[in-house]
Amino acid sequence: MSRSAFSRRAVLLGGAALAAFALTPRMVAAEVKAAASVASEDIRPFRVDVPEVALADLRRRLATTRWPEAETVEDRSQGVQLTKLQALVRYWETDYDWRKAEAKLNALPQFLTNIDGLEIHFIHVPSSHPDALPLIMTHGWPGSVLELLKVIGPLTDPTAHGGRAEDAFHLVLPSIPGFGFSGKPKGTGWNPGRVAEAWDVLMKRLGYPTYVSQGGDWGAIISDSMARQAPEGLLGIHVNRVERSTTIPPDVAKALRNGDPAPENLSAEEKRVFDQAREFLNKGFGYAAMMGTRPQTIGYGLSDSPVGLAAWFYDKLADWVFTRGDPELSFTRDEILDNITLYWLTNTETSSARIYWENGAANAKLTPISIPAAVTVFPGEVYRPPKSWAQRAYKNLIYYNRVDKGGHFAAWEEPELFSREVRAAFRTLR
């Protein structure tokens, strides 16, 4: 099926699914789409159309929040500070406009297709440059496709953003299963490896026999999985988040695991990385331990309380942006709330958390990657390995660069810099 040809039947089914949203107080998108029972390889246009009753329900819940007392410290050591969250929620209730985010999404070509029994939502923006390189780019948690929207222009139309025509990409931005408008798995097994297999199907279904993959956070883990699977046509990957377990030398990993001092043979740079890793594991890893072992338990609160959801997400934004502790210095309030509201309206708080559980349950052996790989290290990332450590995981490391700004949400925080890095990373693979 060509990229521009869509069946009339599929369009009608998509419209029926959207109309069904109005029957529910919350837009539980995945369940509604599943009810359409479209199990074909059709690629169907998709539009976001949230019923007003869902937005009114959100505002009602925000207005009736029962707040805890303020923290008993003057810093963030106990979590999100009460005054900061109350200010954000006050704006969310009275001034925030979801329709602007909805319009932003609907201005882009969005689609659904069924892969391995699950509906997959994706944005597909072909470049006007005919020799563009196909690129599938994957978001992470607590992000969504919204965190990647700023790089669509620079990557698909580089000549309008200081680049060259030969640096253009045909861009595919899917929503991970259980996130956003993609379907929610009804059973186990949708770990990063299975998502990686689905992404190869998606790219070839779109008519791209050769392509590259990019990701940060879970997107990086999925890109790594694709590289290990090395399907025919995958030319290489670029990641802006590197897996610790595959890159840290054994003696360093043992010291971290046992709480021992850093090995004496480490360089000054390696010692800094060791200290950062220890700080994260001791003070910043609790969220992942909870979702990796009890996603259902944490999901009840996140699904029922929009303020609970906002606090859970805001805490990680504050931890991981380059402007540590101050996400508002990296994003506007609307950008922060667009992403949180997307999770709320699709009721994907629990289903998205399960990828942590699935990844642990998979217990896959993470072997070194042999196909071409590129790494950009952003200074606000949680783990920033030196090149010598990165080469432990990526045996064919064709590009490694450390930049001077940007954090864990690199495409969202520094879209122009991020886009330049992606262009440079894949230049030799064209």
Order of alpha helices (4+ residues) and beta strands (2+ residues): alpha-alpha-beta-alpha-alpha-alpha-beta-beta-beta-alpha-beta-alpha-beta-alpha-beta-alpha-alpha-alpha-alpha-alpha-alpha-alpha-alpha-beta-alpha-beta-alpha-alpha
